[in-house]
Amino acid sequence: MSTIARRPLVPPATHPDDPRYWDPADLTAELRRTFQVCHECRMCVGYCGSFPALLDAVDRDIEAGVSEGAEHTTNVDFERVSDLCWQCKLCFIKCPYTADEGASELLDFPRLMARERAQRARRDGVALVDKVLGEPRLIGQLGGGMHAPVTNLINANRLVRKVMEVVTGVSADFPLPELAREPFPTWMARHPDAAGDKGEVVLFATCYGDYNAPSVPRAAVRVLEHNGYRVLYPEQTCCGMPNLDGGDLEAMKAKVRENVASLLPHVRAGRKIVVPGPTCGYTMKKEWAVYVDTPETHEVAAATLDLMEFLDGLRKQKLLATDFQRPLGKVAYHAACHLRAQKIAYPGMRILSRVPDTDVRMIEKCSAVDGTWGMKAAYYEMGRKYAAELSEGVRDAEPDLVVTDCSLAGRRLTQENKVEPLHPIEALARAYGLDEAAS
């Protein structure tokens, strides 16, 4: 019987302002306690590479006769398990030992892995690959717009990508999204302001929407206006998730503070913030106030909704426009992990199911991209392995249209299934007949 107690004497440190958060001994004790509980449970073994690595480390010491459990796991074991966690949050959703489930163990495996990375980054520095992937907005600003054709040509060159892989650690095989010739901020600046008789909402377009896939926030503007809302687009920067993935908490917190300062006046004016990206939405709702624990951050987080969640709220109130012009046929709908982690079910699927002559079939499998992890050369092939069930599910559905809320999951499907998935808001705009509107 292991000597490690399942229940913590005090709640685990999850807040970076808590001195215990940065204490290596406290972190080691919490990692070993969590490893012990996970080793006894084993429910999450198929979710990602972290749990097989965890079980192997504990089993190794038990079989060698040096441990009863996780007592002798080491920093090498911790780093291996942490590196294989791509922060999909599925283990937290399913775990019976969390505070959300009322359990005394108080496990939060994803946040514990984030804490390990943060301590490591403070100790050893932020890895170059995480520095590169941590600044998607800067990359979009530098490479998009008038520079987009050249940037895209360079990124499409196989030799250049192999060199980039060696230098930066970003996989040459991962299909980088193209940069837009007209970024969304440019389009929005010339878009005619539309007064809304239903009210006003704030659009947090995401870095990806701003510079890689502006068709998504453009569709969001058109659909929201069609439903009677004026769309506001205040100053905004990256949500900070890519920095959090790399353990760079200071960069993440700086972005949170900048966004909160810009968004707070709108929240206090009674406006909701709608987000078309589930990873950014999750970060804003669930992570911002953990890492920047101020009343202002809590206010903004509480006013944040997934874009399709907002529209589904209109559907529930029978306020969603139903003047659909086009059927969508058979739709394969990918249930994004970070949407599930928000515990709001599948609002995009519910809305698209309202379109006449449309059959929506859900595929609840992980893409193993989840922010930045799947883009790294060290994990690209493992990510493909774990995403195989998603690819097979889409292939077996034989759909007319593939839809996913997660644009990076869409990149995986583009690579593996040779399809160009739409965001649910783009599919909804198509159903309304708005996708051909002049831009």
Number of C-alpha atoms within 10 A of each C-alpha: 6 11 12 19 13 18 16 16 8 7 12 18 19 16 17 17 13 10 10 15 20 19 12 13 11 14 19 17 16 18 21 22 23 25 26 24 19 21 22 11 13 13 14 18 17 12 18 23 21 22 23 17 18 25 19 14 23 22 17 16 17 16 10 8 9 11 18 17 24 28 20 15 20 14 12 10 17 21 16 16 22 24 19 20 23 22 24 25 22 18 20 19 17 13 20 17 20 17 14 13 12 10 13 13 20 20 26 20 22 18 17 20 23 22 23 25 23 25 20 19 16 15 9 9 13 17 15 14 18 22 17 17 22 25 18 20 21 15 15 21 16 14 20 24 18 13 15 22 16 13 17 18 10 13 19 15 11 12 12 12 20 16 13 15 18 12 11 19 20 28 21 23 16 19 16 18 16 19 27 25 18 17 24 24 19 14 15 19 10 9 12 8 12 15 13 16 11 13 15 21 23 20 22 30 30 27 25 25 21 27 30 25 22 25 21 26 28 24 22 26 25 22 22 25 21 18 19 19 20 20 23 18 16 15 12 20 19 23 28 26 27 25 25 24 24 27 27 26 23 15 17 23 20 13 20 25 17 15 22 21 16 15 25 18 12 19 21 13 9 13 18 21 27 23 25 27 29 26 28 27 25 24 21 26 21 16 20 25 22 16 19 20 14 12 10 18 23 18 16 25 23 16 19 22 23 26 26 25 21 19 23 20 14 15 17 10 9 10 14 17 15 15 11 16 14 16 18 21 15 17 23 25 29 30 25 26 24 24 24 18 20 19 10 11 13 19 21 26 24 15 23 22 16 14 21 15 12 17 20 23 18 18 19 15 20 24 28 30 26 26 23 21 25 25 26 22 19 16 20 19 16 15 24 20 13 19 21 17 16 24 22 14 18 25 14 10 16 12 18 12 18 24 27 26 30 27 26 25 25 25 21 26 25 15 16 16 16 10 15 14 25 20 27 26 29 22 25 25 26 19 21 20 15 18 18 8 9 5 10
